[in-house]
Amino acid sequence: MALVTLAVVGKENVPLYLRDFVSRQDPLLYSEGGEGEEEENSDGEEELGDPFGFFESKKSKANDSSSLKNQFIIHSALDRFDELTRPECMKDRPTIGPNSMYIGVLGCFDELKVYGYNTSTKTKFMAAVEDSIHDENQHFVREAGLKALFANMHELYVEYNLNPFSSVREREKISSRRFDNGVRELVNSFNETYGQKGMSWM
Amino acid sequence: AVGTPTHVSEPAFEFLLHAMIEQVEIQCLREYNKKMKMMKDRSSNDSDNNKDAQPGEKKGEGKGEDQNQEDDTKEKEEEVDEKDKQFEQELLKEEEHKQQILMNENIAAKMERMGFDVGFRLVERLAQSKSLVPPTAHTQTPSQTLLQLEAVKFICKEFWTEVFRKQIDKLQTNHRGVFVLKDGSFKWLERMPSNIEVARAMAIKILALPCGLIRGALSNLGIAAVVSCDFMDDGEKMNSCSFNVKIK
């Protein structure tokens, strides 16, 4: 029920932003390599949680912090994304507003459902949300929340792009603290409404 | 609320534009002067060496000299030196002219690149809530040409309105990847005098920016293109121009 990973992928499927949001109640899912711990420390702090010294202190560390498993899942979902955004499928979709860009479920991997959102400038947003085995219909309840999340993320992304110092070159990752913080807020509010505690009133 | 400014005034825009061109010109002029100085130094070094009349130490710059002339009498040498000097002057003038043309092209290229950046980012905002789907998409799959047309139409309408507060007056296409966008009263050229060479040169530099705008906007919509500009009415009104978009 908690949102686990967010990804922003540019045109030509270049990864621009990959970030994990660990749900503190499920440390078991993230037992590989202590990524979980690193995650909680990595919001803007620059000394701790960097045993291998891979991260430069200049870049905002929240980006690129997603675990390999999640990256793999996102990558697999890309195929489905491409299938669903071919011109042939354009007719099935409403033509204005955020609804036209929201793609929906891209696939289920292990216990994660991946959702996609495609902007007019061919930037893709993807979110992987964990599903509990108990209630398979949570998906419909979540959709509205996800649409709002994607729309707000889109807004943040546009604002990042309007900064003349951000990169226009395709291959560069998003490194902006404002974007990171904004995304974290969005995810927190999403998790509150649709996370485990929020679902109890269903 | 009434009274809060919603648009930047025209003169402010034009002032900014000209300030930008001025800065770019200064930069390019600096490079040009450096180049010319280098060339002049090189050629004056050579002419000094030639006056020494040493057969073995020629730095061949293709000045058309004959090595045998050094063995002639002094009079002839002086004559030859005169001719050489004249020849060098002509060569230099040619080079200068060439470099000046290059400099102007350089200026236009820098303006275009700036326009590309701005157009790229602006379209991100303008396409935020607009989905560029052709109207017939419900009945049949849109072809590449149709999708391109939709993108160009978006630029002619929403994009142009946002930047220039008017739409493109005429759009023509050959349905094979070439579009011509005609603007009959281009804002930034409203006050340019016609029939003056300097004004023409300046207008080309000014028009480089919107060329870049279009190219950047198309690039962010996924279409690689080349954009060039033309004046439509020669001599009479300076502000009629057309942008030729050729999709790669």
Chai-1 contact restraints between the chains, C-beta under 6 A:
chainA,res_idxA,chainB,res_idxB,connection_type,confidence,min_distance_angstrom,max_distance_angstrom,comment,restraint_id
A,P87,B,T141,contact,1.0,0.0,6.0,A-B,restraint_1
A,P87,B,P142,contact,1.0,0.0,6.0,A-B,restraint_2
A,E88,B,T141,contact,1.0,0.0,6.0,A-B,restraint_3
A,M90,B,V133,contact,1.0,0.0,6.0,A-B,restraint_4
A,M90,B,A137,contact,1.0,0.0,6.0,A-B,restraint_5
A,K91,B,A137,contact,1.0,0.0,6.0,A-B,restraint_6
A,K91,B,H138,contact,1.0,0.0,6.0,A-B,restraint_7
A,T95,B,S131,contact,1.0,0.0,6.0,A-B,restraint_8
A,T95,B,V133,contact,1.0,0.0,6.0,A-B,restraint_9
A,G97,B,S129,contact,1.0,0.0,6.0,A-B,restraint_10
A,S100,B,S131,contact,1.0,0.0,6.0,A-B,restraint_11
A,S120,B,A127,contact,1.0,0.0,6.0,A-B,restraint_12
A,S120,B,S131,contact,1.0,0.0,6.0,A-B,restraint_13
A,S120,B,L132,contact,1.0,0.0,6.0,A-B,restraint_14
A,T121,B,E124,contact,1.0,0.0,6.0,A-B,restraint_15
A,T121,B,A127,contact,1.0,0.0,6.0,A-B,restraint_16
A,T121,B,N220,contact,1.0,0.0,6.0,A-B,restraint_17
A,K122,B,G222,contact,1.0,0.0,6.0,A-B,restraint_18
A,V158,B,E124,contact,1.0,0.0,6.0,A-B,restraint_19
A,V158,B,R125,contact,1.0,0.0,6.0,A-B,restraint_20
A,V158,B,Q128,contact,1.0,0.0,6.0,A-B,restraint_21
A,N161,B,R121,contact,1.0,0.0,6.0,A-B,restraint_22
A,N161,B,E124,contact,1.0,0.0,6.0,A-B,restraint_23
A,L162,B,R121,contact,1.0,0.0,6.0,A-B,restraint_24
A,V168,B,D117,contact,1.0,0.0,6.0,A-B,restraint_25
A,V168,B,F120,contact,1.0,0.0,6.0,A-B,restraint_26
